[in-house]
Amino acid sequence: MEGFGYSSRAVMLSRLGRHVEALAQFERARELYGRHEHHLRLAMVEQQSAVILVSRGHAGEGLVAAERALSLAQRVDVSLDVEAHCHLARAMALRALGRYAEALAVLEAIQPRLASARVWVLARVQVEQAHLFLDLGRPDRARFLLARARDDGLLPAGERPRLVALDLLLRAAAKDAFAAADIEAAQAVVNDATVEPRRRCEILRALAHCAQGAGRQARLEHALRLATDADLPHEHCTARALLACDLARAGQAGAAAELMRMALADEAIVPAGYPPAVLECAVEVWQAAGDAERAGGMLRRALDWIEAAGRGLPDELRSSFFERNPVNRRLLEQGRRALAVLT
């Protein structure tokens, strides 16, 4: 079937990090499958498109594609693997949009069936849950899920770079010491051209999180180059924002403000990593530039995002999200100080 050729090429292009070309190939496949009402193939195309869209910072479009995939999957007798991947794509989009309660519900609903079937997508679900719990201020729970994903032996080799980045972030959150061998192993993954660029960017951001000075700057600049070559706008946004923050702290307020303008030029893009971290950088940069109005606007935007993201969470997770997520804790404290000045 001609549509299968387009979708196969799209998958290969995606693995090479050529996401824009992959989406174009998926669109051709979508047209052909739709013409023949091949709902199973259409569901798979929508699911894979959703993952690419989310991984480029287009989480809203990704959510629409994931929900189309689920709707199509429900019309036919799909395998558990296909169904689970559709739910996983939806959860990824929801997390990127800060809709944590919904994302958790999606993953918790599908996990028992995956555990009993021992299918490999279970490890992907556990990794996504680990990212969720890290954002929610529960690194202990995230560590447990990461260990499960690693120890079950279900995760394919191509997915393991994501574990490297997550492990670095969790160890940094716990203020664990890093051995030189750990850094070298992570850097080796970054230097491996066969690893997807988005995964290499994730690891570079995690390494930068663990570094200071020239080492941090070099890793962020490397991430920015990779994001440019692979056309990853959400990684562009985050790398530029972090570099701008470092410039502001070094007393280069003008250069920092210009870089931050570039980082935030496309407001439709959801930044890579934890979005309020980018907004926190913006607050600091505009404060350093003496632009109190713009800094205040960024602070309000960050606080609105955090408040909306906390809605619907169980009390325990809502509390940890506000108090144990370090970015949220700092931003909420800034908000309280700003309110005290006004009153």
N, C-alpha and C positions, 0 to 999 in steps of 0.2 A: 504494500500500500504506500502511495506516494507520501501521505502524511507522516508515516513512520520514518521515512528518510529525513524529513525536515526536523522531526522531534529528536531523532538520534543525533543529528548534527548539532542541534541546540544543546543537548546534554554535554557533548564533547566540548563545545565552545564555552559553556559555563564552567566546566572543570579547568579550562585554560584561563579563566578569568575574563573572558571576552563576553561580558554580560549583555551589552547592547546588541551585539550580533546574535547572541543566543535568544534574546527576546524577539528579535525579528523572525528568526527561524520558527520559534514557537507560535508566532502569529500566523505564519503560513500553514503550519500544521493544524492550528485551531480552525482555520477556514475550511480546510479539507475534511477534517473530522466532523465539523459541524454540518457540512453538506451531506455527509452520509449518516448523521446522527449516531456517531460512534461514541456513546457517552463515557465508556470506560477510558478510552484514549483521551477524550476531552478532559476528563477529570484529572488525569495524570499531567497533561499539559498545563492546566490551570494551577495545579499544586506546585509544579516546578517553576512556573512563572512567578507564583507568589513568593517562593523562597528567594528568587533572584531580586525581585522588587524590594523585599524587606532588606536584603543584604546590600542594597544600593541606597537605602535611606528613604524609599518610597513606601512607607509602612501602610499608609491609608489605601493606596492602590493594591498593595500586597494583601491586605485584609479582604478587599473585594474579590480578588482572584481566589483566595483560599476558600471563601464562602461559596463562590461559584463551583469550586472543585467538590466541596462537600455536597452541595445540592445535586450535582451530576452523579456523584458516587452513590447517592441514595436511590437513584433510578435503576441501578443495575446491581448485580450480585458481585461486589468487588471483594478482593481478598482483605484480610485484616491488615496486612502490610500497607496496602494502598490507602485504606480508610485512615489508618493511624498517621500516615504521612500528611494527609489532608488536614487532620486535626492539629498536627504538629505545626504545619505552616500557619494555621490560624492563630495558634498560641504564640508563635514567634512575632507575628504582626501585632497582636494585642499587647505583648510585653513592650515592644518598641514604642507603642502609643501610650504606655503607662496605664493600661487597663489590666492591672495585675490580678484583681479578683477573678475576672473572666478567664484570664490565661491559666491561672491555677486550676479553676474548675474544669477547663477543657482537658488539661493534662491528667488531673486526678481521675477523671471519668474514664479515660482510655487505658490508664496504666494497669489495672488488674487483669484485663484481658490479655495485654501484652506479656505480663509476667507469667501467666499460665501457659501461653503459647511459646515462650522463649524465642521470640522473633527479635532480630537485631535492632529494629527501630526502637525497642525499649531503651537501649542505651542512649539514643538520641533524645528521647523524652527525658531521661534522667539528667542529661547535660543541660537541656533547656530549663528544667526545674531548678538545677543548681544555679544557673544564671539568675533566675527569678528570686531565689532565696538570698543570693548575694545582694541584689538590689534592695530586698526587703529588710536588710540588716540582720540576716541570720546566716553568717558565714559557717557556723557549726553545721547547720542543716545542709548547706551547699557542699561542704567537705564530704559529708556522708554520701550524698548523691553522686558526687564526682568519683568517690572510691568505688561505689557500686557500679557505675558505668565502666570504670577501668577494669575492675576485678571480674566482672561477669564474662569478659572475653567476647562480647557480642559486637563491639564497635569495630567497623572496618578500618583499615590502616589510614585511609584517606581522611577520616574524621579525627584522628588522634591529635593533629596540631591544635584543634580547638581545646583539647584537654590541657595542653601545655600552657596556653594563654590563661585559661581559667585557674589552673593550679598556681601560676605566678600571682594572679590577682588575689587569690585566697590567702596565700602565704604573706603577701604584702599587707593585707587587711589584718592578719594576726601578728604582724610585725616579726615574723620569723626571719632568721638569718638566712642568707643565700650563699651557698657554697659556689666557688668559681665553676665547678663542674656543672651545676644547675644552669648558670648563665650561659656557659658554652654550649650546652645541649640545646637550650632554647634558641640561641643564635644560629646553631647549625640548621634548625628547621627554617629560620628566616632566610638563610642563604640557599636553601633548596628550591631551585626554580620550578620543580614539579609540584610544589605545594601551592594551593590557590592563593592569589594575592591578598584576598580579604582575610584569610587565616594568618598570613605573614604579618599583615597590618595589625591584627589583634595581638599577636605576640609582641610586636615592637611597642605597641602602646602599653602592654603589661610590663615589658622591660623598662620602659621610660618611667613608669609609675614607681619602679623599684630603684631608680637611679637619680643622681643629682648632677648639676653642672653640665660639663661638656658631654658626658655620656648620655644624659637625658636628651639634650638638644640633638645629638647625632642620631639617636633612635627615632625621635619625632620627625626629623628631616628625612630620614630613610622611609618612614611610613608615608610621608607626604609625597615623596617621589613614586613610591609604589602605587599610591592612590591615583596619582596623575597618570601613570602608564596604564593602569587597569581601569581608569574612568570609574572610580568609586567615590561619588560626591559626598557620602556621609563620612567617609574616612578623611577626605579633604577637610571637611568642616571641623572635625574633632582635632586633627593634627594641627591645623592652623590656630584654632582657639587655644590649645595648650601652649603652643609656641608663643602666641601673643601674650598669654599670661606670664610666661617666663620673661619676656622682654619688658613688660610693665614692672616686674619685680626687680629687674636690673636697671631701672631708671630710664628706660627708652620708651616713654609714654606715647610719643608720636608714632613711632614705628609699630608699637603694639596696637594702637587704635586702628591704623590702616590695615594691619593683618586681621584684626577682629572683624572689620567691615567685610573683608573678603570671605572670612569664615561664615558669616551670617548672611551672605548676599541672597541665598535662596532659602526663604523661610519655609518652603514646602518640604525641605529635607530634614529628616529625623537624624540627628548626629549619631555616629557610632559610639558604642559604649553606653554610659548612663547619661541621658540628655541633660538633666539639671547640672551636671558637672561642667558642661560647656557654658550654660547660662551663668554659673558661678564665676567662671573665668571672665565672661563678658562684664559682669558687675565690677570685678577687680580692675579690669582694663579701663573701663569708662571712669571709674573713680580716680585712677592714676592720671587719666587725661583731663581731670577736672570737669567732666560732664556729668554733673549730679542728676540731671533729668534723665539722661539715657541710662545711667546706672540704676536709678530707681525703677525705671520701666523694666529693665532686665530682671531686677529682684522681684518685682510683682509677678512677672511672667513665670519665674522659677517657682515662686510660692503657690501660684495658681496650679501649676503642673503637679506639684507635690500634693496639694490638697485634693485635687481630682484623682490622682493615682491612689491615694489612701482610702478612697470611698469603697465601701463594700467588703473591705478586708476584715477578717476576724480580729477581735480586740487585741489579741496577743501580737499578731503580725502588724497591725496598724501601729501599735506602740513601738515595736522594733523598727519599723519603717521610718518613723519620725525621729526616734531617739538613737538608734544604733547604726543607721546609715550615716556615715560621717559627712557626706555632702549635704544631706537633708538637715542634719543637726546644725551645721554651720550656717546654712541659708535661713533656717527658722530663727536662729539666734540673731542674725542680721535683721530679719524682719521685726523681731521684738525690739531691738535697739532703735530701729527707724521709727517704730510706732511710739516708743517712749519719747523720742525727740519731738514728734508732732504733738503729743499730749502734754 
